Structure formats: structure tokens, C-alpha cells
Amino acid sequence: MSNDRILHFDEIPIYSHYVVCHDTFMSGWGMAHGRKNILIFACDWIDEAVNVAQYAESRDDMASVNVYQSLLPTMFNREYGHFSTLYVQIKTKETMPNWYGYAKGANDETE
């Protein structure tokens, strides 16, 4: 796994849309010891963001799933907390392609 942690709000790359969620399973231990693990999925268009959000919402380990057209520090801090209390990771199609292919059946189990 690559080190995709970002330490400051201004390190978030510019994309059309973002899906932000709280990874409840990875929070509090490992690399996120003592912190909430927040995932930011960078999306090129709204349909892609909706697909990622639907996949996140289908998982028991994801909470506070939100889609944003832009991220503002005050909005982010209000919903998730200040960066100093978080372990924030940026995710892309290259680092987590299965999350972006959800609507195409990439995450569906075959019987």
C-alpha cells in the first residue's frame, strides 16, 4: 500500500468532485493510532463520485459518507475534525480502482 497520507488541507489535489468518509475499521490503530482515519476519494465527475459514495455507503466500516463539489476547510473541520486529530488519506482510481468500478459490477460477487 502506498503512503497516500496528506498532512495539510492545502495538499488535497484539485478534482471535480470528492467523496469523503470516515473509515471506522482503520481508525485508532496502526498508521492511524489515536486518530480518525478519513478517506478522500478524488473524482473526475459527479457520476464517478456517486458510484464511489454508493460503494462506501454499502460497507459497514464507512461512516459520514459525503459527496462534495469542492472542499472548504471550515466545512471539512465541522464534519470530520481538524487535520491534527485525523489520519487523512487521498485515494484515486490508480490507488483504489475497485472503489471506482462499483457501478460497473467490479465489486459484485458472482455466484
C-alpha positions in Angstrom: 0.0 0.0 0.0 1.3 3.4 -0.9 1.7 6.2 1.6 -1.1 8.4 0.5 -1.4 10.4 3.7 -1.8 14.1 3.5 -0.9 16.4 6.5 -2.5 19.7 5.5 -5.7 20.7 3.8 -3.9 22.5 1.0 -2.3 19.2 -0.1 -5.7 18.0 -1.4 -5.4 17.8 -5.2 -7.9 19.7 -7.3 -10.6 17.5 -8.7 -14.1 18.0 -10.0 -15.7 16.1 -7.0 -14.7 14.4 -3.8 -16.2 11.6 -1.7 -15.1 11.9 1.9 -15.8 9.2 4.5 -14.7 8.0 8.0 -13.1 4.6 7.9 -14.2 3.2 11.3 -12.3 0.0 11.0 -8.8 1.5 10.4 -9.3 4.4 12.8 -7.5 4.4 16.1 -4.7 1.9 15.4 -1.8 1.2 13.0 -0.9 4.2 11.0 -4.0 6.0 12.4 -3.1 5.2 16.0 -5.1 7.7 18.2 -6.7 9.3 15.2 -9.8 9.1 13.0 -8.9 7.7 9.6 -10.5 9.8 6.9 -10.5 8.8 3.2 -10.9 11.4 0.5 -11.7 9.9 -2.9 -10.8 12.3 -5.8 -13.3 12.0 -8.7 -13.3 13.4 -12.2 -17.1 13.8 -12.5 -20.3 13.6 -10.5 -21.3 10.1 -11.7 -18.0 8.7 -10.6 -18.4 10.4 -7.2 -21.9 8.9 -6.8 -20.6 5.4 -7.6 -17.8 5.7 -5.1 -20.2 7.1 -2.5 -22.7 4.2 -3.1 -19.9 1.7 -2.6 -18.7 3.4 0.6 -22.3 3.5 1.9 -22.7 -0.2 1.3 -19.8 -1.0 3.6 -20.2 -1.4 7.3 -16.8 0.1 8.0 -17.5 3.5 6.4 -19.4 6.3 8.1 -20.1 10.0 7.4 -20.0 9.5 3.6 -20.4 12.8 1.8 -20.0 14.0 -1.8 -18.6 17.4 -2.4 -18.0 19.5 -5.5 -15.4 21.5 -3.6 -13.8 21.1 -0.1 -13.6 24.0 2.2 -11.5 23.8 5.4 -14.4 25.0 7.6 -16.8 22.6 6.2 -14.3 19.7 6.4 -13.4 20.6 10.0 -17.0 20.8 11.1 -17.9 17.3 9.6 -14.7 15.4 10.3 -12.5 17.4 12.7 -9.2 19.2 12.4 -6.4 17.7 10.4 -4.3 17.5 13.6 -6.7 14.9 15.0 -7.1 12.9 11.8 -5.2 10.5 9.6 -6.3 11.7 6.2 -5.6 9.8 3.0 -6.2 10.7 -0.6 -7.5 7.9 -2.9 -7.6 7.9 -6.7 -8.6 5.5 -9.4 -4.9 4.5 -9.6 -4.6 3.6 -5.9 -8.1 2.0 -5.3 -9.6 1.2 -8.7 -12.1 -1.3 -7.3 -13.9 1.5 -5.5 -14.4 3.4 -8.7 -15.7 0.5 -10.7 -18.6 -0.3 -8.3 -21.4 0.6 -10.7 -19.9 -1.5 -13.5 -20.1 -4.6 -11.3 -16.4 -4.7 -10.3 -17.3 -5.3 -6.7 -20.2 -7.6 -7.3 -19.8 -11.2 -6.2 -20.5 -13.8 -8.8 -22.3 -17.0 -7.8 
